[in-house]
Amino acid sequence: MAVLGCVGFMIVYGLKVNLSVAIIAMVNHTAVSHLGDHHDDSAAEDDHHSGHTTVGTLVVDDGHDATGNSSGPSLDECGLVAKKENLMDGPFAWDENVQGLILAAYFYGYLFTQVPGGWLAEKFSAKHVFGVGALVNALCALLTPVAASASYVWLLIMRIIMGIAGGVTLPAMHVLIAGWAPPQERSKISSTVYAGMTLGTLVCMPFSGLLAATLGWAGIFYVQGGLSIVWYCLWLVLVYDTPAKHPRISKEERKFIEESLGTVVVVEKPPVPWKSVWTSLPVWAIIVAHTCSNWGWYMLLVKLPTYMRYILKFDIEANAGLSAVPFLCMWIFTMLLANVLDALRSRKMITTTFARKLATFTASMPPAVCLIGVTYVGCNTDLAVALLTLGTMFVGGMYSGFLSNHIDIAPKFAGTLMGITNTFATFPGIIVPSFVGYMTHGNQTVEAWRTIFYITFGIFSAEAVFYSIFASGEMQEWAKPKPSAQAEQQKLNDVA
């Protein structure tokens, strides 16, 4: 369950971010540069019919002008010999605004299914809610080339459907882990499962670049969608909602898990204390941290390939590979930080509150500084890549910070709180692509990106300050369990 759950999240997150790489190969950048403020899906047709396509061969400019006279090789702003793209222009003349809208469309659907996803998983079947959510993403990926060829509007619709399906997966997995993970193994199982979010980005970005370079942009969706169908078949056969429903589990294992998950005192499942939730400063600390962190996270997740292409001048194959390196470092850093903080807490060297605040601060201020620094390194692309890598790596602190905080303050309502905070945190996923598209429309310059990163710096700073002041790692009074009527009666009988 844990391994297939990890792969399931790799699929969901991989299919979420693969468009960030694919869109670079899908867009006819030559046509867009001549369109100005106008766009349409067929604007690139003239170039193809006339036999003129921009072929990226990494060929150095020969330095001759139209009359054949030698004018010297063309140099870029860094004094280096200019190189052409290592890729043909794609068939779609989508300007930066349209690209931003397409990249944001996933989050329009994702926004509305957080809380309903948890309810469906608890009411019916977490296995099928998670599985169908991933399956719909796979089927939509297979249909993406057809939708894009018809119109970018159809592509928008396809991405919204993917977002709706993807939104139910996280709360559904909470329910599955609750039904399978013994308390003493819960951290290990949870870490294994949720590592799929980072691994999906890590694997998908270079894989998408390789597929685009070898099979064309459509191959990204056909291959990844097809492999995801194979995963779904394994999920149906091997995973069940609870040990009691598994037909092949041993009696010993089932007994061990069910006894581990049992409670000595029977407690009633209370209704959500909504007034207490909405007036709790520790809850709002998580909401603010989750929302602000996602602004920076989606800035890196969705727009990093764009920055590396336009500003750092990497071709798509190198772009995809280099875009994945920061997420590898992030995954390693996440595992190390979680183990260190847990070890310090178990030895009573730090409190849970301090651990959450330290991890959240680490996930906000160092990335903010790195993003600002990357716009001042000039032509030192190696240093730029290093700063982007460090910035992304430190964001991994969120898994040991505010993302673990729901269970600390209200374990009974952790799923509900995750649905609430993740709903707020989805808005940056909608805003960031369109915001960057607006800021860089016809203006792919370091100065434009510097403004974007300064705004991101301010948002990260707000996260660090607000969370450091108001967050708590202690269970809140309104979240403490109350004994059932039967338990109270039993207590009275014992006293008598």
Secondary structure as the mmCIF struct_conf table of DSSP 4:
data_model
#
loop_
_struct_conf.conf_type_id
_struct_conf.id
_struct_conf.beg_label_comp_id
_struct_conf.beg_label_asym_id
_struct_conf.beg_label_seq_id
_struct_conf.end_label_comp_id
_struct_conf.end_label_asym_id
_struct_conf.end_label_seq_id
HELX_RH_AL_P HELX_RH_AL_P1 ALA A 2 MET A 26
STRN STRN1 VAL A 27 VAL A 27
HELX_RH_AL_P HELX_RH_AL_P2 HIS A 29 LEU A 35
TURN_TY1_P TURN_TY1_P1 GLY A 36 ASP A 37
STRN STRN2 ASP A 40 ASP A 40
TURN_TY1_P TURN_TY1_P2 ASP A 41 ALA A 44
HELX_RH_AL_P HELX_RH_AL_P3 GLU A 45 HIS A 49
TURN_TY1_P TURN_TY1_P3 SER A 50 GLY A 51
HELX_LH_PP_P HELX_LH_PP_P1 VAL A 59 VAL A 59
STRN STRN3 VAL A 60 VAL A 60
HELX_LH_PP_P HELX_LH_PP_P2 ASP A 61 ASP A 61
STRN STRN4 HIS A 64 HIS A 64
TURN_TY1_P TURN_TY1_P4 ALA A 66 THR A 67
BEND BEND1 GLY A 68 GLY A 68
STRN STRN5 SER A 70 SER A 70
STRN STRN6 LEU A 75 LEU A 75
TURN_TY1_P TURN_TY1_P5 GLU A 77 CYS A 78
BEND BEND2 GLY A 79 LEU A 80
STRN STRN7 VAL A 81 VAL A 81
HELX_LH_PP_P HELX_LH_PP_P3 ALA A 82 ALA A 82
STRN STRN8 LYS A 83 LYS A 83
BEND BEND3 ASN A 86 LEU A 87
BEND BEND4 PRO A 91 PRO A 91
STRN STRN9 PHE A 92 ALA A 93
HELX_RH_AL_P HELX_RH_AL_P4 GLU A 96 TYR A 110
TURN_TY1_P TURN_TY1_P6 LEU A 111 PHE A 112
BEND BEND5 THR A 113 THR A 113
HELX_RH_AL_P HELX_RH_AL_P5 GLN A 114 LEU A 120
HELX_RH_PI_P HELX_RH_PI_P1 ALA A 121 SER A 125
HELX_RH_AL_P HELX_RH_AL_P6 ALA A 126 ALA A 150
HELX_RH_AL_P HELX_RH_AL_P7 TYR A 152 GLY A 166
TURN_TY1_P TURN_TY1_P7 GLY A 167 VAL A 168
HELX_RH_AL_P HELX_RH_AL_P8 THR A 169 TRP A 180
HELX_RH_3T_P HELX_RH_3T_P1 PRO A 183 GLU A 185
HELX_RH_AL_P HELX_RH_AL_P9 ARG A 186 LEU A 215
HELX_RH_AL_P HELX_RH_AL_P10 TRP A 217 LEU A 238
BEND BEND6 ASP A 241 THR A 242
HELX_RH_3T_P HELX_RH_3T_P2 PRO A 243 LYS A 245
TURN_TY1_P TURN_TY1_P8 PRO A 247 ARG A 248
HELX_RH_AL_P HELX_RH_AL_P11 LYS A 251 LEU A 261
BEND BEND7 VAL A 264 VAL A 265
STRN STRN10 VAL A 267 VAL A 267
HELX_LH_PP_P HELX_LH_PP_P4 PRO A 270 VAL A 272
HELX_RH_AL_P HELX_RH_AL_P12 TRP A 274 TRP A 278
TURN_TY1_P TURN_TY1_P9 THR A 279 THR A 279
HELX_RH_AL_P HELX_RH_AL_P13 LEU A 281 TYR A 310
TURN_TY1_P TURN_TY1_P10 ILE A 311 ILE A 311
BEND BEND8 LEU A 312 LEU A 312
HELX_RH_AL_P HELX_RH_AL_P14 ILE A 316 SER A 346
TURN_TY1_P TURN_TY1_P11 ARG A 347 LYS A 348
BEND BEND9 MET A 349 ILE A 350
HELX_RH_AL_P HELX_RH_AL_P15 THR A 352 THR A 362
TURN_TY1_P TURN_TY1_P12 ALA A 363 SER A 364
HELX_RH_AL_P HELX_RH_AL_P16 MET A 365 VAL A 374
TURN_TY1_P TURN_TY1_P13 THR A 375 TYR A 376
BEND BEND10 VAL A 377 VAL A 377
TURN_TY1_P TURN_TY1_P14 GLY A 378 CYS A 379
HELX_RH_AL_P HELX_RH_AL_P17 THR A 381 VAL A 395
HELX_RH_3T_P HELX_RH_3T_P3 GLY A 396 TYR A 399
TURN_TY1_P TURN_TY1_P15 SER A 400 GLY A 401
HELX_RH_3T_P HELX_RH_3T_P4 PHE A 402 SER A 404
HELX_RH_AL_P HELX_RH_AL_P18 ASN A 405 ILE A 409
HELX_RH_3T_P HELX_RH_3T_P5 PRO A 411 PHE A 413
HELX_RH_AL_P HELX_RH_AL_P19 ALA A 414 PHE A 424
TURN_TY1_P TURN_TY1_P16 ALA A 425 THR A 426
HELX_RH_AL_P HELX_RH_AL_P20 PHE A 427 THR A 440
TURN_TY1_P TURN_TY1_P17 HIS A 441 GLY A 442
BEND BEND11 THR A 445 THR A 445
HELX_RH_AL_P HELX_RH_AL_P21 VAL A 446 PHE A 470
BEND BEND12 GLU A 474 GLU A 474
HELX_LH_PP_P HELX_LH_PP_P5 MET A 475 GLN A 476
HELX_RH_3T_P HELX_RH_3T_P6 GLU A 477 ALA A 479
BEND BEND13 LYS A 480 LYS A 480
STRN STRN11 PRO A 483 PRO A 483
HELX_RH_AL_P HELX_RH_AL_P22 ALA A 485 VAL A 495
#
